[in-house]
Amino acid sequence: MKFIKSKYIICLMLVLAGMLSAYGQKPDEAVTVKGRVVDKDKKPVPGVAITIQEDKTNKSVSTDASGNFSIDATTSDVLVFKFVGFGTVLKPAAEINNNDVILTRSLIDAGDDDNVYIPFGVRKRREVTATISTITTENLPQIPSSSLTNVFTGRIPGLAVYPSGSQQPGYDVSSFLVRGRSSYNSNQEPLILVDGIERDFTAMDLGEIESVSVLKDAATLAWYGMYGANGVIYVKTKRGSATSTKVTFDAQAGLQAPLQITQPLDAYTYASLYNEASVNSGGAAVYNQAALQAYQDGSDPIKYPNNNFVRDFTKKVAPTQRYVASVTGGNAFIKYYTLLSAYQQGGFYKGGNNEAYD
């Protein structure tokens, strides 16, 4: 008897659950979904294939030249947007309502911006398996600088730049190390190639350079054998364009200032501290009171001078100027790129300037 009652109760609960589920479901409505497909710059993307997810009829439409589309679906359908070079986008049909659908360019199908210039050719970044770091001048600040080493410092992974020699204007040269110290021999400099020719590039103008690649592993250094034991820096210069002629002129000016200049003591303070140090060491004072007074009031500048050589021989700021004019163009048979630059850097020592022409 109890078993029969339990059976009836279970059946009643199942019937009630089915009724509640039927009341809770909203029937799908047939709708015509319209919209527009654009990229991240809000430009229309024509030819995008639009399908309905898990649709057995294989219904499909494409966007027109303006990126517009129209497809018959239901409110519960999910639309799939596919196009070569862009990531696939899934969008519920009920959320479109004449809104824009944005496609994002796929990194693996990026355009010419991911070109890697290597010796003997150009490769897409996705095709390069070797360890190469590349930077283009478009990603560098166009700052007035007498040496390109100041521009590339800290911007290329694996390339360390160390100041060497004098830091006077025009002599602020630096040395390069690829992946740190690669050899314990006297020569630590990597091989530097400009368009495949071994030469220095630090004196070149930034407007001449298109890209700089640092070759770091055995797969790329095998091209050069022992010459590439310390790594290779490959510089590619700009080329002319066969489509149009372009003339540019760039003028820059700036001021350089030292972060900190140590200020020396005046003669009176120095003499007083020297006397104090001498007395503390058990000796006698070196400068008498008359000498200290003369240093303090400047009554005898010949015998007791009070010179400040930092103030007399250095400047607080140094002006810089850079002028670059370029002409690029060509046709189907010949291309040309001409650049003329002038750079002037004032020194912090009075009378010391650097003028460079390229």
C-alpha positions in Angstrom: 0.0 0.0 0.0 2.8 2.4 0.9 4.6 1.5 -2.4 1.5 2.4 -4.4 1.1 5.8 -2.6 4.8 6.6 -3.2 4.4 5.7 -6.9 1.4 8.1 -7.3 3.3 10.9 -5.5 6.3 10.5 -7.8 4.2 10.6 -10.9 2.4 13.7 -9.6 5.7 15.5 -9.0 6.9 14.6 -12.5 3.7 16.0 -14.1 4.0 19.2 -12.1 7.7 19.6 -13.1 6.8 19.1 -16.8 4.1 21.7 -16.6 6.3 24.3 -14.9 9.0 23.7 -17.5 6.6 24.1 -20.3 5.3 27.4 -18.8 8.9 28.6 -18.2 10.1 28.1 -21.8 9.7 31.0 -24.2 9.2 29.9 -27.8 11.9 30.9 -30.3 10.9 33.8 -32.6 12.0 34.0 -36.2 13.8 37.3 -36.8 15.8 38.9 -39.5 19.2 39.9 -38.1 20.8 42.9 -39.6 24.1 44.6 -38.8 27.5 45.7 -39.9 30.9 44.1 -39.5 33.8 46.5 -38.9 37.4 46.3 -37.6 38.9 48.0 -34.6 39.2 51.2 -36.6 35.5 51.2 -37.4 36.3 50.4 -41.1 33.8 48.0 -42.8 35.1 44.5 -43.5 33.5 43.1 -46.8 33.3 39.4 -47.5 32.9 38.1 -43.9 31.3 34.7 -43.8 28.3 34.6 -41.4 26.8 31.3 -40.3 24.5 30.0 -37.6 26.2 27.8 -35.0 25.0 24.2 -35.0 22.6 24.8 -37.9 22.1 21.7 -40.0 20.9 23.7 -43.0 24.3 25.3 -43.4 22.8 28.7 -44.0 25.4 31.3 -44.8 25.7 34.9 -45.9 28.5 37.4 -46.6 28.9 41.1 -45.9 28.7 43.5 -48.8 31.3 46.2 -49.7 30.0 48.4 -46.8 30.2 45.5 -44.3 26.4 45.2 -44.0 24.6 41.8 -43.7 21.2 40.3 -43.2 20.3 36.8 -42.2 17.2 34.9 -41.1 17.6 33.3 -37.7 15.8 32.8 -34.4 16.3 34.7 -31.1 18.2 31.7 -29.6 20.6 31.3 -32.4 24.3 32.2 -32.2 25.9 33.8 -35.3 29.5 32.9 -36.2 31.6 35.5 -38.0 34.7 34.3 -39.9 37.2 36.1 -42.2 40.8 35.4 -43.2 43.2 37.4 -41.1 40.7 38.0 -38.3 39.7 36.1 -35.2 36.4 34.2 -35.2 33.6 36.0 -33.3 30.5 34.4 -31.8 27.5 36.7 -31.2 24.0 35.9 -30.0 21.4 37.0 -32.6 19.3 38.7 -30.0 22.2 41.0 -29.1 23.0 42.4 -32.5 20.0 44.6 -33.3 21.6 46.6 -36.1 24.7 47.1 -34.0 28.3 46.9 -35.2 30.2 43.6 -34.9 33.9 44.3 -34.3 36.5 41.9 -35.7 40.0 41.9 -34.3 43.0 41.1 -36.5 44.6 37.8 -35.6 48.3 38.2 -34.5 49.4 35.2 -36.5 48.0 36.7 -39.7 49.3 40.2 -39.0 50.3 42.4 -41.9 53.7 43.8 -43.0 54.2 45.4 -39.6 55.6 42.2 -38.2 58.3 41.8 -40.8 61.7 40.6 -39.5 64.6 41.8 -41.6 67.3 39.2 -41.5 70.4 38.7 -43.6 69.6 37.4 -47.1 65.9 38.0 -46.8 62.7 39.1 -45.0 60.6 36.8 -42.9 57.3 37.1 -41.1 57.7 37.0 -37.3 55.5 33.8 -37.2 57.9 32.1 -39.6 61.1 32.8 -37.6 62.1 30.1 -35.2 65.4 31.7 -34.3 66.0 34.2 -31.4 65.8 37.6 -33.1 64.9 40.9 -31.5 63.8 43.6 -34.0 62.8 47.2 -33.5 61.7 49.7 -36.2 62.3 53.5 -36.1 58.5 53.9 -35.9 58.7 52.6 -32.3 61.6 54.9 -31.3 61.3 58.4 -30.1 62.5 61.0 -32.6 64.8 62.8 -30.2 67.8 64.9 -31.2 70.9 62.9 -30.3 74.5 62.8 -31.5 74.7 59.0 -31.1 72.2 56.3 -31.9 73.4 54.4 -28.9 71.5 56.8 -26.7 68.4 56.0 -28.6 68.6 52.2 -28.5 69.6 51.9 -24.9 67.2 49.7 -23.0 64.8 49.2 -26.0 66.0 46.0 -27.6 65.9 42.8 -25.5 69.3 41.1 -25.2 71.3 44.2 -26.3 73.3 45.9 -23.5 74.8 49.3 -24.2 77.8 50.5 -22.0 79.2 54.0 -22.2 82.9 54.0 -23.1 85.4 56.8 -23.6 84.7 60.5 -23.1 81.2 61.8 -22.5 82.0 65.1 -24.2 79.7 66.2 -27.1 80.5 64.1 -30.1 82.6 61.6 -28.2 79.9 59.9 -26.2 80.5 56.5 -27.8 79.3 53.3 -26.3 80.1 49.6 -26.7 77.6 46.8 -27.3 77.2 43.4 -25.7 74.7 40.8 -26.9 73.3 38.7 -24.1 76.0 40.0 -21.8 79.6 38.7 -21.8 79.8 36.1 -24.5 83.5 35.6 -24.7 86.5 36.2 -22.4 88.7 37.3 -25.1 89.7 40.9 -25.6 87.1 41.5 -28.3 83.6 41.7 -26.9 82.0 43.7 -29.7 79.3 42.0 -31.8 79.4 42.0 -35.6 77.6 45.1 -36.9 76.2 45.0 -40.4 74.5 47.8 -42.3 72.6 46.4 -45.3 74.9 43.4 -45.2 78.1 45.4 -45.1 80.3 45.5 -42.0 80.5 49.1 -40.7 79.6 51.3 -37.7 76.1 52.7 -37.5 76.3 54.9 -34.5 77.1 58.0 -36.5 74.1 57.5 -38.8 71.0 59.7 -38.6 67.9 58.1 -37.1 66.0 59.0 -40.3 68.2 56.7 -42.4 67.4 53.5 -40.4 64.3 51.4 -41.0 64.9 48.6 -38.5 67.6 47.1 -36.2 67.7 43.3 -35.6 69.8 41.6 -33.0 70.7 38.0 -33.8 71.4 36.1 -30.7 71.3 32.3 -31.1 73.2 29.6 -33.0 70.5 29.3 -35.7 71.1 32.8 -36.9 74.8 33.2 -36.0 75.6 30.1 -38.1 75.6 32.3 -41.2 78.7 34.1 -40.0 80.7 31.4 -38.2 83.4 32.8 -35.9 82.6 36.4 -37.0 79.3 36.1 -35.2 80.6 34.6 -32.0 79.7 37.7 -30.0 76.3 38.2 -31.7 75.2 40.2 -34.7 73.5 43.6 -35.0 71.8 43.9 -38.4 70.8 47.4 -39.5 68.5 47.9 -42.5 68.3 51.4 -44.1 65.3 52.9 -45.7 64.4 52.5 -49.4 62.6 54.6 -51.9 59.0 54.1 -52.9 57.9 53.3 -56.5 54.4 54.7 -56.0 54.9 58.3 -55.1 57.5 61.0 -54.4 57.6 62.3 -50.9 59.6 65.3 -49.5 59.9 65.7 -45.7 61.7 68.2 -43.5 62.0 67.9 -39.8 63.4 70.5 -37.4 64.1 69.8 -33.7 65.5 71.8 -30.8 66.1 71.0 -27.2 68.1 71.7 -24.1 70.3 69.3 -22.2 71.0 69.7 -18.5 73.1 67.6 -16.1 71.2 65.8 -13.4 73.6 67.0 -10.7 76.8 69.0 -10.6 78.9 68.7 -7.4 79.4 72.2 -6.0 82.9 72.8 -4.6 83.7 74.5 -1.3 84.8 78.1 -1.3 88.3 78.9 -0.3 87.5 80.1 3.2 85.4 77.0 4.1 88.1 74.7 2.6 90.9 76.4 4.6 88.8 76.3 7.8 88.0 72.6 7.5 91.7 71.8 6.6 92.8 73.5 9.8 90.2 71.6 11.8 91.4 68.3 10.2 95.0 69.1 10.9 94.3 69.9 14.6 92.2 66.8 15.0 95.2 64.8 13.7 97.5 66.3 16.3 99.1 68.8 14.1 99.1 72.6 13.9 96.8 74.8 11.9 98.0 75.3 8.4 96.3 78.6 7.6 96.6 81.5 10.1 93.8 83.9 10.9 95.1 86.6 8.5 95.0 84.1 5.6 91.5 83.0 6.6 90.3 86.6 6.7 91.8 87.3 3.3 90.1 84.3 1.8 86.8 85.4 3.3 86.7 89.0 2.3 88.7 88.7 -0.9 91.1 91.5 0.0 94.0 89.9 -1.9 92.6 87.8 -4.8 96.1 87.3 -6.2 97.7 85.8 -3.1 94.5 84.3 -1.6 92.2 83.5 -4.6 88.7 82.2 -4.2 88.0 80.5 -7.6 85.0 78.4 -8.6 86.1 76.5 -11.7 82.7 74.7 -12.0 81.0 78.1 -12.4 83.8 79.6 -14.6 84.1 76.7 -17.1 80.8 75.0 -17.3 77.3 75.9 -18.4 74.0 75.0 -16.7 72.3 73.9 -20.0 73.5 73.0 -23.5 71.3 73.6 -26.5 70.9 71.0 -29.3 69.5 71.4 -32.8 68.7 68.8 -35.5 67.5 69.4 -39.1 66.7 66.5 -41.4 65.5 66.8 -45.0 64.7 63.7 -47.1 63.4 63.0 -50.6 62.0 59.5 -51.5 60.4 58.2 -54.6 61.0 56.2 -57.8 59.3 54.2 -60.4 59.1 50.6 -61.7 62.8 50.7 -62.7 64.6 52.6 -60.0 64.0 53.8 -56.4 65.8 56.5 -54.5 66.0 57.7 -50.9 68.1 60.8 -50.2 68.6 62.3 -46.8 70.5 65.3 -45.6 70.9 66.0 -41.9 72.7 68.5 -39.7 73.1 68.2 -35.9 74.6 70.7 -33.5 75.1 69.9 -29.8 76.4 72.4 -27.3 78.8 71.3 -24.7 78.6 71.9 -21.0 82.2 73.2 -21.1 82.2 76.8 -22.3 83.5 76.8 -25.9 83.0 73.1 -26.5 80.5 72.2 -29.3 79.8 69.3 -31.6 78.6 69.7 -35.2 77.8 66.7 -37.2 76.6 66.4 -40.8 75.3 63.4 -42.7 
